[in-house]
Amino acid sequence: MKENPHLIIFNENKDTRGCLVAIEGGNNIPFEIARVYYIYNTPQNIERGFHAHRNLMQVLIAVNGIIEVTCEYHGQKSFYLLDSPKKGLLLSGLVWRTMKFVSDDSILMVLADTYYDESDYVRNYNDFITLEQNFLSGFLHERA
């Protein structure tokens, strides 16, 4: 199941001791989690990403700080602000993404549905555009 990028708001349990967010694969994450990684100590205003995936499903969560995510898919661009650990961004399949670490204390945690597979990466933007055009022309052909 491939979906357009969109935000997921996690339930937060808050009391005088602080806040707790529970993340469960197959429940509030729409897939079983196979891999978790995080990126930290990234200087302020540095951008990362600059790639797409052919099939991978991921949820990006700023567990600290603020991260601006730009997504390009289906010929359009969308911008998302990850500014709370109770907010996740679902990315599914062929989405070109860049992440700008707005604050130098930002920590980006990523939940993925499969293990690392270099062959799933599209690291060249022109290759991404070609794959997107092939996808869109095939989609339009199927609907005709």
C-alpha positions as CSV (number, residue, x, y, z in Angstrom):
1,M,0.0,0.0,0.0
2,K,1.6,3.2,-1.2
3,E,0.4,6.5,0.2
4,N,1.2,10.2,-0.4
5,P,3.4,11.7,2.4
6,H,1.3,12.8,5.3
7,L,1.6,13.6,9.0
8,I,0.7,11.2,11.7
9,I,-0.1,12.6,15.2
10,F,0.7,10.2,18.0
11,N,-1.3,10.1,21.2
12,E,0.6,11.6,24.0
13,N,0.2,10.6,27.7
14,K,1.0,13.6,29.8
15,D,1.1,14.1,33.5
16,T,3.2,15.8,36.1
17,R,6.1,13.5,35.5
18,G,6.3,14.3,31.8
19,C,5.1,13.0,28.5
20,L,5.1,9.5,26.9
21,V,4.4,8.6,23.3
22,A,4.0,4.9,22.5
23,I,4.8,3.8,18.9
24,E,3.5,0.5,17.8
25,G,4.2,-1.2,14.4
26,G,0.9,-2.2,12.7
27,N,-1.0,0.1,15.0
28,N,-0.2,3.8,14.9
29,I,2.6,3.0,12.4
30,P,1.0,1.5,9.3
31,F,3.7,-1.3,9.0
32,E,5.7,-3.6,11.1
33,I,9.0,-1.9,12.0
34,A,12.1,-3.7,10.8
35,R,14.7,-1.0,11.4
36,V,15.2,2.1,13.5
37,Y,17.9,4.7,13.1
38,Y,18.5,8.2,14.1
39,I,20.5,11.2,13.0
40,Y,22.0,13.7,15.4
41,N,24.8,16.2,15.9
42,T,23.8,17.8,12.6
43,P,24.8,21.5,12.5
44,Q,22.0,24.1,12.3
45,N,20.5,24.6,8.8
46,I,22.4,21.6,7.3
47,E,20.3,19.7,4.7
48,R,20.4,15.9,4.4
49,G,18.5,13.3,2.4
50,F,18.6,14.2,-1.3
51,H,17.3,10.7,-2.3
52,A,14.2,8.6,-2.8
53,H,13.4,5.0,-2.3
54,R,11.7,2.7,-4.7
55,N,9.6,0.7,-2.2
56,L,10.6,1.6,1.4
57,M,8.1,2.9,3.9
58,Q,9.4,5.1,6.6
59,V,8.1,7.4,9.4
60,L,10.3,10.4,10.3
61,I,10.1,11.8,13.8
62,A,11.9,14.8,15.2
63,V,12.4,13.5,18.7
64,N,14.2,16.8,19.5
65,G,14.5,20.1,17.8
66,I,12.9,21.2,14.5
67,I,13.3,19.6,11.1
68,E,11.8,20.9,7.9
69,V,11.1,18.2,5.3
70,T,10.6,18.8,1.6
71,C,9.0,16.0,-0.4
72,E,8.6,15.7,-4.1
73,Y,6.3,13.1,-5.6
74,H,3.8,12.8,-8.4
75,G,5.1,16.1,-9.9
76,Q,4.4,18.2,-6.8
77,K,6.3,19.4,-3.8
78,S,5.1,19.4,-0.2
79,F,6.7,20.9,2.9
80,Y,6.3,19.5,6.4
81,L,7.5,20.8,9.8
82,L,8.5,18.2,12.3
83,D,8.6,20.2,15.5
84,S,7.2,17.8,18.1
85,P,8.0,14.2,19.1
86,K,4.3,13.4,18.9
87,K,4.3,14.1,15.1
88,G,5.6,11.7,12.4
89,L,5.8,12.0,8.6
90,L,4.9,8.9,6.7
91,L,6.9,8.4,3.4
92,S,6.0,5.6,1.2
93,G,7.8,4.6,-2.0
94,L,9.1,7.0,-4.6
95,V,9.3,10.3,-2.8
96,W,12.4,12.6,-3.2
97,R,13.1,14.0,0.3
98,T,15.4,16.6,1.9
99,M,15.5,17.3,5.6
100,K,16.8,20.6,6.9
101,F,17.9,20.5,10.5
102,V,16.6,23.9,11.7
103,S,18.2,23.7,15.2
104,D,21.5,22.2,16.0
105,D,19.9,20.1,18.8
106,S,17.6,18.3,16.3
107,I,17.4,14.5,16.4
108,L,15.6,12.7,13.6
109,M,14.5,9.2,14.3
110,V,13.4,7.0,11.4
111,L,11.3,3.9,11.5
112,A,11.5,1.7,8.4
113,D,9.5,-1.3,7.2
114,T,12.6,-3.2,5.9
115,Y,16.3,-3.6,6.6
116,Y,18.8,-1.5,4.8
117,D,19.0,-2.2,1.1
118,E,21.2,0.0,-1.1
119,S,19.4,-1.2,-4.3
120,D,16.2,0.5,-3.0
121,Y,17.8,4.0,-3.0
122,V,17.5,6.5,-5.9
123,R,20.4,8.9,-5.2
124,N,20.4,10.7,-8.6
125,Y,17.7,13.4,-9.0
126,N,17.5,12.9,-12.8
127,D,17.0,9.1,-12.3
128,F,14.2,10.0,-9.8
129,I,12.5,12.3,-12.4
130,T,12.7,9.5,-15.0
131,L,11.2,7.0,-12.6
132,E,8.4,9.5,-11.7
133,Q,7.6,10.1,-15.3
134,N,7.4,6.4,-16.0
135,F,5.2,5.9,-13.0
136,L,2.9,8.8,-13.9
137,S,2.6,7.7,-17.6
138,G,1.9,4.1,-16.5
139,F,-0.7,5.3,-14.1
140,L,-2.5,7.5,-16.7
141,H,-2.3,4.6,-19.2
142,E,-4.0,2.3,-16.7
143,R,-6.8,4.8,-16.1
144,A,-7.5,5.3,-19.8
